[in-house]
Structure formats: structure tokens, C-alpha cells
Amino acid sequence: MSILKQQTESKFLPSSRVIEEVKRSKGTIFGVSFIKMSGQLRRMACRISVKKGVKGTSKRDTLAEDKAHDYIRVFDINAMGFRRINLKTVIETKVRGIKTTAY
């Protein structure tokens, strides 16, 4: 386990709070900081409800799988691609100018 993950392990936002914040964005760009599986901190500018450019080649059960494992699928603005965020490791969100940080 990386040092960063050890330091911030108890400082994550509750999954339900993260979902509320993402829904509050209503498809606009929002920021999120979370710990990746490798233990690195990642900051991302992203949005939900992206439909343009979607090919539909994904498995149909991935949405149910994401929900079961506490993931949310977003469109990363900088990478121009879809990414998953683990809701259990979110440290901070910034939606419509309001920053929510885990204490």
C-alpha cells in the first residue's frame, strides 16, 4: 500500500454524498479528486450524461456491475475518454463552484 493511501485512508467522502454531488452537477463539468487503484492521487475534470461519440460497444451489464462495486462512469475532459471513479476513495469534489472535502 502506498504512503499516500495510508495517510488518507480515513479521509474519504461517503459514497452517498459523492452521488448527491455528481447528480447536482446536472451534466456540467465538475472536479473530483480520488485515490486510484495504484494508490496515486488523481484529480479529474469530468462530466456525466455524455452521449456524443458513444459507440455502444460496452457490455450491457456494466452499469449494474458498476453500481454493485460502487463505481461511477464519467467522461474525462482532459483525456477525452470514459473513466470509472471508485466512490469509496473520493477525497474531494467541486461542483458548480462549491467544494466538498472529506475531513
MMTF fields as JSON, N, C-alpha, C and O atoms, coordinates in Angstrom:
{
  "mmtfVersion": "1.0.0",
  "mmtfProducer": "UNKNOWN",
  "numBonds": 411,
  "numAtoms": 412,
  "numGroups": 103,
  "numChains": 1,
  "numModels": 1,
  "chainsPerModel": [1],
  "groupsPerChain": [103],
  "chainIdList": ["A"],
  "bondAtomList": [4, 2, 8, 6, 12, 10, 16, 14, 20, 18, 24, 22, 28, 26, 32, 30, 36, 34, 40, 38, 44, 42, 48, 46, 52, 50, 56, 54, 60, 58, 64, 62, 68, 66, 72, 70, 76, 74, 80, 78, 84, 82, 88, 86, 92, 90, 96, 94, 100, 98, 104, 102, 108, 106, 112, 110, 116, 114, 120, 118, 124, 122, 128, 126, 132, 130, 136, 134, 140, 138, 144, 142, 148, 146, 152, 150, 156, 154, 160, 158, 164, 162, 168, 166, 172, 170, 176, 174, 180, 178, 184, 182, 188, 186, 192, 190, 196, 194, 200, 198, 204, 202, 208, 206, 212, 210, 216, 214, 220, 218, 224, 222, 228, 226, 232, 230, 236, 234, 240, 238, 244, 242, 248, 246, 252, 250, 256, 254, 260, 258, 264, 262, 268, 266, 272, 270, 276, 274, 280, 278, 284, 282, 288, 286, 292, 290, 296, 294, 300, 298, 304, 302, 308, 306, 312, 310, 316, 314, 320, 318, 324, 322, 328, 326, 332, 330, 336, 334, 340, 338, 344, 342, 348, 346, 352, 350, 356, 354, 360, 358, 364, 362, 368, 366, 372, 370, 376, 374, 380, 378, 384, 382, 388, 386, 392, 390, 396, 394, 400, 398, 404, 402, 408, 406],
  "bondOrderList": [1, 1, 1, 1, 1, 1, 1, 1, 1, 1, 1, 1, 1, 1, 1, 1, 1, 1, 1, 1, 1, 1, 1, 1, 1, 1, 1, 1, 1, 1, 1, 1, 1, 1, 1, 1, 1, 1, 1, 1, 1, 1, 1, 1, 1, 1, 1, 1, 1, 1, 1, 1, 1, 1, 1, 1, 1, 1, 1, 1, 1, 1, 1, 1, 1, 1, 1, 1, 1, 1, 1, 1, 1, 1, 1, 1, 1, 1, 1, 1, 1, 1, 1, 1, 1, 1, 1, 1, 1, 1, 1, 1, 1, 1, 1, 1, 1, 1, 1, 1, 1, 1],
  "groupList": [{"groupName": "MET", "atomNameList": ["N", "CA", "C", "O"], "elementList": ["N", "C", "C", "O"], "formalChargeList": [0, 0, 0, 0], "bondAtomList": [1, 0, 2, 1, 3, 2], "bondOrderList": [1, 1, 2], "singleLetterCode": "M", "chemCompType": "L-PEPTIDE LINKING"}, {"groupName": "SER", "atomNameList": ["N", "CA", "C", "O"], "elementList": ["N", "C", "C", "O"], "formalChargeList": [0, 0, 0, 0], "bondAtomList": [1, 0, 2, 1, 3, 2], "bondOrderList": [1, 1, 2], "singleLetterCode": "S", "chemCompType": "L-PEPTIDE LINKING"}, {"groupName": "ILE", "atomNameList": ["N", "CA", "C", "O"], "elementList": ["N", "C", "C", "O"], "formalChargeList": [0, 0, 0, 0], "bondAtomList": [1, 0, 2, 1, 3, 2], "bondOrderList": [1, 1, 2], "singleLetterCode": "I", "chemCompType": "L-PEPTIDE LINKING"}, {"groupName": "LEU", "atomNameList": ["N", "CA", "C", "O"], "elementList": ["N", "C", "C", "O"], "formalChargeList": [0, 0, 0, 0], "bondAtomList": [1, 0, 2, 1, 3, 2], "bondOrderList": [1, 1, 2], "singleLetterCode": "L", "chemCompType": "L-PEPTIDE LINKING"}, {"groupName": "LYS", "atomNameList": ["N", "CA", "C", "O"], "elementList": ["N", "C", "C", "O"], "formalChargeList": [0, 0, 0, 0], "bondAtomList": [1, 0, 2, 1, 3, 2], "bondOrderList": [1, 1, 2], "singleLetterCode": "K", "chemCompType": "L-PEPTIDE LINKING"}, {"groupName": "GLN", "atomNameList": ["N", "CA", "C", "O"], "elementList": ["N", "C", "C", "O"], "formalChargeList": [0, 0, 0, 0], "bondAtomList": [1, 0, 2, 1, 3, 2], "bondOrderList": [1, 1, 2], "singleLetterCode": "Q", "chemCompType": "L-PEPTIDE LINKING"}, {"groupName": "THR", "atomNameList": ["N", "CA", "C", "O"], "elementList": ["N", "C", "C", "O"], "formalChargeList": [0, 0, 0, 0], "bondAtomList": [1, 0, 2, 1, 3, 2], "bondOrderList": [1, 1, 2], "singleLetterCode": "T", "chemCompType": "L-PEPTIDE LINKING"}, {"groupName": "GLU", "atomNameList": ["N", "CA", "C", "O"], "elementList": ["N", "C", "C", "O"], "formalChargeList": [0, 0, 0, 0], "bondAtomList": [1, 0, 2, 1, 3, 2], "bondOrderList": [1, 1, 2], "singleLetterCode": "E", "chemCompType": "L-PEPTIDE LINKING"}, {"groupName": "PHE", "atomNameList": ["N", "CA", "C", "O"], "elementList": ["N", "C", "C", "O"], "formalChargeList": [0, 0, 0, 0], "bondAtomList": [1, 0, 2, 1, 3, 2], "bondOrderList": [1, 1, 2], "singleLetterCode": "F", "chemCompType": "L-PEPTIDE LINKING"}, {"groupName": "PRO", "atomNameList": ["N", "CA", "C", "O"], "elementList": ["N", "C", "C", "O"], "formalChargeList": [0, 0, 0, 0], "bondAtomList": [1, 0, 2, 1, 3, 2], "bondOrderList": [1, 1, 2], "singleLetterCode": "P", "chemCompType": "L-PEPTIDE LINKING"}, {"groupName": "ARG", "atomNameList": ["N", "CA", "C", "O"], "elementList": ["N", "C", "C", "O"], "formalChargeList": [0, 0, 0, 0], "bondAtomList": [1, 0, 2, 1, 3, 2], "bondOrderList": [1, 1, 2], "singleLetterCode": "R", "chemCompType": "L-PEPTIDE LINKING"}, {"groupName": "VAL", "atomNameList": ["N", "CA", "C", "O"], "elementList": ["N", "C", "C", "O"], "formalChargeList": [0, 0, 0, 0], "bondAtomList": [1, 0, 2, 1, 3, 2], "bondOrderList": [1, 1, 2], "singleLetterCode": "V", "chemCompType": "L-PEPTIDE LINKING"}, {"groupName": "GLY", "atomNameList": ["N", "CA", "C", "O"], "elementList": ["N", "C", "C", "O"], "formalChargeList": [0, 0, 0, 0], "bondAtomList": [1, 0, 2, 1, 3, 2], "bondOrderList": [1, 1, 2], "singleLetterCode": "G", "chemCompType": "PEPTIDE LINKING"}, {"groupName": "ALA", "atomNameList": ["N", "CA", "C", "O"], "elementList": ["N", "C", "C", "O"], "formalChargeList": [0, 0, 0, 0], "bondAtomList": [1, 0, 2, 1, 3, 2], "bondOrderList": [1, 1, 2], "singleLetterCode": "A", "chemCompType": "L-PEPTIDE LINKING"}, {"groupName": "CYS", "atomNameList": ["N", "CA", "C", "O"], "elementList": ["N", "C", "C", "O"], "formalChargeList": [0, 0, 0, 0], "bondAtomList": [1, 0, 2, 1, 3, 2], "bondOrderList": [1, 1, 2], "singleLetterCode": "C", "chemCompType": "L-PEPTIDE LINKING"}, {"groupName": "ASP", "atomNameList": ["N", "CA", "C", "O"], "elementList": ["N", "C", "C", "O"], "formalChargeList": [0, 0, 0, 0], "bondAtomList": [1, 0, 2, 1, 3, 2], "bondOrderList": [1, 1, 2], "singleLetterCode": "D", "chemCompType": "L-PEPTIDE LINKING"}, {"groupName": "HIS", "atomNameList": ["N", "CA", "C", "O"], "elementList": ["N", "C", "C", "O"], "formalChargeList": [0, 0, 0, 0], "bondAtomList": [1, 0, 2, 1, 3, 2], "bondOrderList": [1, 1, 2], "singleLetterCode": "H", "chemCompType": "L-PEPTIDE LINKING"}, {"groupName": "TYR", "atomNameList": ["N", "CA", "C", "O"], "elementList": ["N", "C", "C", "O"], "formalChargeList": [0, 0, 0, 0], "bondAtomList": [1, 0, 2, 1, 3, 2], "bondOrderList": [1, 1, 2], "singleLetterCode": "Y", "chemCompType": "L-PEPTIDE LINKING"}, {"groupName": "ASN", "atomNameList": ["N", "CA", "C", "O"], "elementList": ["N", "C", "C", "O"], "formalChargeList": [0, 0, 0, 0], "bondAtomList": [1, 0, 2, 1, 3, 2], "bondOrderList": [1, 1, 2], "singleLetterCode": "N", "chemCompType": "L-PEPTIDE LINKING"}],
  "groupTypeList": [0, 1, 2, 3, 4, 5, 5, 6, 7, 1, 4, 8, 3, 9, 1, 1, 10, 11, 2, 7, 7, 11, 4, 10, 1, 4, 12, 6, 2, 8, 12, 11, 1, 8, 2, 4, 0, 1, 12, 5, 3, 10, 10, 0, 13, 14, 10, 2, 1, 11, 4, 4, 12, 11, 4, 12, 6, 1, 4, 10, 15, 6, 3, 13, 7, 15, 4, 13, 16, 15, 17, 2, 10, 11, 8, 15, 2, 18, 13, 0, 12, 8, 10, 10, 2, 18, 3, 4, 6, 11, 2, 7, 6, 4, 11, 10, 12, 2, 4, 6, 6, 13, 17],
  "groupIdList": [1, 2, 3, 4, 5, 6, 7, 8, 9, 10, 11, 12, 13, 14, 15, 16, 17, 18, 19, 20, 21, 22, 23, 24, 25, 26, 27, 28, 29, 30, 31, 32, 33, 34, 35, 36, 37, 38, 39, 40, 41, 42, 43, 44, 45, 46, 47, 48, 49, 50, 51, 52, 53, 54, 55, 56, 57, 58, 59, 60, 61, 62, 63, 64, 65, 66, 67, 68, 69, 70, 71, 72, 73, 74, 75, 76, 77, 78, 79, 80, 81, 82, 83, 84, 85, 86, 87, 88, 89, 90, 91, 92, 93, 94, 95, 96, 97, 98, 99, 100, 101, 102, 103],
  "secStructList": [7, 7, 2, 2, 2, 2, 2, 2, 6, 6, 7, 7, 7, 7, 2, 2, 2, 2, 2, 2, 2, 2, 2, 2, 2, 6, 6, 1, 7, 3, 3, 3, 3, 3, 3, 7, 6, 6, 1, 7, 3, 3, 3, 3, 3, 3, 3, 1, 7, 7, 7, 6, 6, 7, 7, 7, 7, 1, 7, 6, 6, 2, 2, 2, 2, 2, 2, 2, 6, 6, 3, 3, 3, 3, 3, 3, 6, 6, 6, 6, 3, 3, 3, 3, 3, 3, 4, 4, 4, 3, 3, 3, 3, 3, 3, 6, 6, 3, 3, 3, 3, 7, 7],
  "xCoordList": [0.85, 0.0, 0.899, 1.893, 0.549, 1.39, 1.218, 0.251, 2.176, 2.159, 0.951, 0.306, 0.64, -0.489, -1.797, -2.64, -1.958, -3.196, -3.289, -4.381, -2.166, -2.17, -2.567, -3.292, -2.097, -2.37, -3.816, -4.368, -4.445, -5.781, -6.864, -8.012, -6.529, -7.481, -8.769, -9.852, -8.664, -9.853, -10.489, -11.451, -9.978, -10.457, -11.177, -10.858, -12.132, -12.888, -14.309, -14.86, -14.89, -16.286, -17.175, -16.815, -18.318, -19.256, -19.77, -19.984, -19.961, -20.41, -21.71, -21.879, -22.631, -23.922, -23.759, -24.475, -22.828, -22.582, -21.985, -22.342, -21.085, -20.472, -21.537, -21.543, -22.44, -23.508, -24.407, -24.807, -24.722, -25.53, -24.84, -25.474, -23.547, -22.791, -22.743, -22.891, -22.54, -22.476, -23.836, -23.904, -24.905, -26.245, -26.526, -27.215, -25.995, -26.196, -25.525, -25.912, -24.527, -23.834, -24.732, -24.525, -25.726, -26.691, -26.022, -26.478, -24.947, -24.29, -23.235, -22.592, -23.031, -21.979, -20.64, -20.588, -19.584, -18.243, -18.049, -18.399, -17.486, -17.175, -15.802, -15.283, -15.222, -13.908, -14.022, -14.911, -13.13, -13.11, -11.661, -10.854, -11.348, -10.042, -10.272, -11.117, -9.525, -9.699, -8.387, -7.446, -8.342, -7.167, -7.391, -8.388, -6.449, -6.547, -6.208, -5.722, -6.464, -6.154, -4.667, -4.283, -3.831, -2.385, -1.929, -0.768, -2.846, -2.505, -2.163, -1.874, -2.191, -1.867, -3.097, -4.229, -2.848, -3.913, -4.197, -3.269, -5.472, -5.843, -6.872, -7.847, -6.649, -7.598, -8.116, -7.346, -9.427, -10.028, -11.123, -11.907, -11.157, -12.288, -13.14, -12.663, -14.389, -15.217, -16.669, -17.042, -17.479, -18.923, -19.658, -19.085, -20.93, -21.773, -22.742, -22.772, -23.516, -24.556, -23.996, -24.645, -22.808, -22.226, -22.794, -22.739, -23.336, -23.931, -23.244, -23.277, -22.628, -21.986, -20.718, -19.878, -20.594, -19.412, -19.463, -18.479, -20.569, -20.71, -21.007, -21.952, -20.197, -20.356, -21.334, -21.934, -21.494, -22.397, -21.787, -22.51, -20.446, -19.775, -19.539, -18.988, -19.94, -19.748, -20.731, -21.786, -20.366, -21.286, -22.492, -22.371, -23.635, -24.859, -24.906, -25.576, -24.222, -24.306, -23.298, -23.203, -22.544, -21.526, -22.125, -21.511, -23.284, -23.907, -24.298, -24.096, -24.853, -25.215, -23.958, -23.936, -22.926, -21.658, -21.034, -20.543, -21.051, -20.524, -21.268, -20.649, -22.575, -23.383, -23.094, -23.054, -22.897, -22.62, -21.269, -21.098, -20.308, -18.952, -18.663, -17.506, -19.683, -19.558, -18.627, -17.707, -18.88, -18.177, -19.176, -20.374, -18.677, -19.498, -18.7, -17.497, -19.366, -18.709, -18.881, -19.995, -17.753, -17.755, -16.93, -16.185, -17.069, -16.275, -15.178, -15.464, -13.915, -12.749, -12.502, -12.233, -12.593, -12.457, -11.045, -10.877, -10.029, -8.642, -8.207, -7.51, -8.608, -8.217, -9.162, -8.86, -10.314, -11.337, -11.752, -11.815, -12.029, -12.464, -13.24, -13.223, -13.914, -14.696, -13.798, -12.901, -14.045, -13.289, -14.27, -15.415, -13.797, -14.582, -13.951, -12.729, -14.806, -14.346, -14.863, -16.05, -13.968, -14.357, -14.928, -14.197, -16.202, -16.871, -16.346, -16.519, -15.713, -15.193, -13.889, -13.468, -13.233, -11.936, -11.937, -10.871, -13.1, -13.18, -12.814, -13.331, -11.917, -11.448, -12.139, -12.45, -12.38, -12.892, -13.688, -13.348, -14.742, -15.49, -15.656, -15.689, -15.759, -16.046, -17.099, -16.826, -18.315, -19.46, -20.043, -20.413, -20.122, -20.698, -20.087, -20.788, -18.767, -18.046, -18.052, -17.406, -18.76, -18.818, -17.942, -18.165, -16.947, -16.003, -16.451, -16.759, -16.485, -16.817, -15.596, -15.146, -15.067, -13.842, -14.101, -14.865, -13.461, -13.542, -12.664, -11.583, -13.141, -12.386, -11.657, -10.965],
  "yCoordList": [-1.171, 0.0, 1.239, 1.293, 2.21, 3.401, 4.285, 4.164, 5.168, 6.087, 7.004, 7.266, 7.494, 8.403, 7.736, 8.353, 6.491, 5.779, 5.561, 5.646, 5.283, 5.091, 6.374, 6.329, 7.518, 8.79, 9.211, 9.827, 8.9, 9.411, 8.353, 8.606, 7.178, 6.075, 6.422, 6.0, 7.181, 7.509, 8.826, 9.276, 9.441, 10.753, 10.704, 11.484, 9.812, 9.709, 10.207, 10.083, 10.765, 11.181, 9.94, 8.96, 9.961, 8.841, 8.719, 9.727, 7.503, 7.254, 7.964, 8.5, 7.974, 8.619, 10.122, 10.713, 10.738, 12.18, 12.474, 13.467, 11.62, 11.805, 11.709, 12.512, 10.731, 10.57, 11.809, 12.27, 12.347, 13.57, 14.727, 15.468, 14.871, 15.964, 15.812, 16.795, 14.599, 14.353, 14.626, 15.217, 14.204, 14.477, 15.976, 16.469, 16.697, 18.138, 18.863, 19.98, 18.237, 18.859, 18.955, 19.823, 18.073, 18.065, 18.085, 18.778, 17.323, 17.205, 18.257, 18.204, 19.216, 20.208, 19.642, 18.607, 20.322, 19.87, 20.053, 21.09, 19.024, 19.101, 18.496, 17.768, 18.797, 18.279, 17.234, 17.297, 16.286, 15.239, 14.819, 14.741, 14.552, 14.027, 12.699, 12.597, 11.694, 10.371, 9.601, 10.011, 8.489, 7.622, 6.501, 5.783, 6.357, 5.299, 3.951, 3.889, 2.88, 1.537, 1.38, 0.602, 2.11, 2.024, 2.797, 2.707, 3.561, 4.323, 5.776, 6.531, 6.179, 7.551, 8.445, 8.005, 9.707, 10.697, 11.133, 11.389, 11.219, 11.661, 12.763, 12.646, 13.824, 14.931, 14.942, 14.857, 15.049, 14.919, 15.963, 16.23, 16.544, 17.373, 16.481, 15.958, 16.313, 15.346, 15.782, 16.787, 14.999, 15.234, 13.925, 12.94, 13.941, 12.768, 13.095, 14.224, 12.133, 12.29, 12.645, 13.362, 12.159, 12.393, 11.35, 10.152, 11.808, 10.892, 10.967, 9.999, 12.093, 12.255, 11.397, 11.433, 10.648, 9.826, 8.467, 7.729, 8.113, 6.817, 5.777, 5.927, 4.718, 3.693, 2.594, 1.951, 2.38, 1.327, -0.053, -1.044, -0.139, -1.435, -2.049, -3.146, -1.37, -1.865, -2.995, -3.1, -3.837, -4.881, -4.239, -3.209, -4.847, -4.269, -4.34, -3.515, -5.292, -5.452, -4.59, -4.699, -3.74, -2.953, -1.924, -1.626, -1.373, -0.412, -1.067, -0.49, -2.263, -2.993, -3.379, -3.334, -3.754, -4.113, -2.908, -3.021, -1.753, -0.527, -0.186, 0.173, -0.297, 0.022, -0.95, -0.545, -2.206, -3.212, -2.999, -3.326, -2.454, -2.253, -0.802, -0.443, 0.03, 1.455, 2.225, 2.91, 2.104, 2.9, 3.808, 3.528, 4.891, 5.753, 6.032, 6.288, 5.982, 6.201, 7.662, 8.186, 8.315, 9.728, 9.898, 9.001, 11.046, 11.381, 12.329, 13.436, 11.907, 12.715, 13.747, 13.389, 15.023, 16.108, 16.176, 16.377, 16.012, 16.128, 14.953, 15.146, 13.749, 12.552, 12.259, 11.427, 12.944, 12.733, 11.264, 10.683, 10.691, 9.306, 9.016, 9.808, 7.886, 7.495, 6.837, 6.066, 7.147, 6.594, 6.204, 6.654, 5.362, 4.982, 5.599, 5.676, 6.033, 6.567, 5.637, 5.315, 5.209, 4.396, 5.335, 6.16, 5.224, 6.125, 5.995, 6.909, 4.881, 4.662, 5.404, 5.524, 5.912, 6.552, 8.026, 8.6, 8.644, 10.057, 10.916, 10.723, 11.861, 12.754, 14.11, 14.72, 14.579, 15.933, 16.039, 15.407, 16.836, 17.163, 18.675, 19.36, 19.175, 20.596, 20.688, 20.439, 21.051, 21.104, 22.509, 23.001, 23.148, 24.493, 25.476, 26.297, 25.381, 26.315, 25.972, 26.665, 24.92, 24.525, 23.3, 22.251, 23.45, 22.358, 21.584, 22.169, 20.263, 19.377, 18.512, 17.774, 18.609, 17.898, 16.981, 17.321, 15.813, 14.897, 15.457, 15.992, 15.325, 15.839, 14.739, 14.976],
  "zCoordList": [0.0, 0.0, 0.0, 0.724, -0.798, -0.897, 0.33, 1.082, 0.504, 1.639, 1.566, 2.582, 0.371, 0.201, 0.612, 1.263, 0.235, 0.568, 2.077, 2.638, 2.747, 4.187, 4.908, 5.902, 4.412, 5.069, 4.92, 5.832, 3.804, 3.544, 3.667, 3.3, 4.174, 4.198, 4.95, 4.543, 6.033, 6.814, 6.381, 7.003, 5.341, 4.926, 3.589, 2.691, 3.44, 2.204, 2.425, 3.52, 1.386, 1.429, 1.374, 0.722, 2.038, 1.921, 0.48, -0.193, 0.022, -1.351, -1.663, -2.758, -0.712, -0.947, -1.16, -1.968, -0.448, -0.606, -1.983, -2.615, -2.443, -3.762, -4.851, -5.784, -4.741, -5.724, -5.743, -6.812, -4.564, -4.49, -5.215, -5.966, -4.983, -5.599, -7.121, -7.849, -7.595, -9.038, -9.679, -10.757, -9.032, -9.556, -9.578, -10.471, -8.598, -8.523, -9.685, -10.026, -10.292, -11.425, -12.656, -13.504, -12.762, -13.864, -15.243, -16.153, -15.385, -16.686, -16.967, -18.016, -16.066, -16.273, -15.804, -15.141, -16.151, -15.777, -14.273, -13.709, -13.635, -12.21, -11.974, -12.82, -10.836, -10.481, -9.393, -8.544, -9.426, -8.412, -8.162, -9.088, -6.895, -6.508, -5.805, -4.916, -6.204, -5.608, -5.68, -6.359, -4.974, -4.961, -5.968, -5.9, -6.908, -7.91, -7.284, -6.154, -8.017, -7.52, -7.232, -6.359, -7.956, -7.749, -6.516, -6.12, -5.907, -4.715, -4.997, -4.069, -6.254, -6.618, -6.496, -6.695, -6.164, -6.137, -7.564, -8.332, -7.925, -9.271, -9.155, -8.412, -9.89, -9.988, -11.401, -12.358, -11.535, -12.845, -13.027, -12.117, -14.218, -14.634, -15.524, -16.531, -15.153, -15.871, -15.874, -15.268, -16.572, -16.587, -16.816, -17.28, -16.48, -16.701, -17.827, -18.317, -18.227, -19.256, -20.625, -21.386, -20.954, -22.277, -23.226, -22.949, -24.338, -25.312, -26.673, -27.433, -26.987, -28.282, -28.362, -27.463, -29.416, -29.624, -28.962, -29.011, -28.349, -27.697, -28.764, -29.538, -28.805, -29.832, -29.433, -30.294, -28.139, -27.686, -27.752, -27.858, -27.691, -27.765, -26.395, -26.301, -25.34, -23.987, -23.687, -24.312, -22.722, -22.284, -21.612, -20.948, -21.789, -21.233, -19.716, -19.094, -19.1, -17.651, -16.898, -15.676, -17.588, -16.904, -15.959, -14.935, -16.252, -15.353, -14.035, -12.966, -14.11, -12.893, -12.114, -10.884, -12.842, -12.21, -11.517, -10.394, -12.182, -11.582, -10.296, -9.294, -10.322, -9.148, -8.006, -6.844, -8.322, -7.301, -6.634, -5.46, -7.374, -6.85, -6.487, -6.273, -6.416, -6.066, -6.998, -6.551, -8.288, -9.291, -9.984, -10.01, -10.54, -11.379, -12.646, -12.59, -13.767, -15.049, -15.452, -15.475, -15.771, -16.161, -17.429, -17.825, -18.051, -19.225, -18.779, -18.322, -18.906, -18.526, -19.621, -20.768, -19.269, -20.236, -20.806, -22.009, -19.963, -20.421, -21.288, -22.284, -20.925, -21.674, -22.83, -23.686, -22.861, -23.887, -23.977, -25.06, -22.827, -22.792, -21.518, -20.576, -21.497, -20.334, -19.299, -19.641, -18.032, -16.919, -15.819, -15.797, -14.912, -13.744, -12.502, -12.376, -11.598, -10.321, -9.233, -9.192, -8.357, -7.219, -6.161, -5.613, -5.87, -4.934, -3.51, -2.704, -3.193, -1.841, -1.586, -0.436, -2.646, -2.462, -2.853, -3.07, -2.947, -3.317, -2.111, -1.011, -2.34, -1.286, -1.369, -0.346, -2.599, -2.77, -4.067, -5.068, -4.041, -5.251, -5.322, -4.3, -6.532, -6.731, -7.818, -8.992, -7.407, -8.308, -8.256, -7.19, -9.418, -9.535, -8.542, -7.95, -8.368, -7.508, -6.042, -5.256, -5.634, -4.228, -4.023, -4.627, -3.165, -2.893, -1.662, -0.624, -1.788, -0.667, -0.408, -1.284, 0.802, 1.158, 2.338, 3.241, 2.331, 3.475, 4.586, 4.337, 5.796, 6.946, 7.625, 8.616]
}
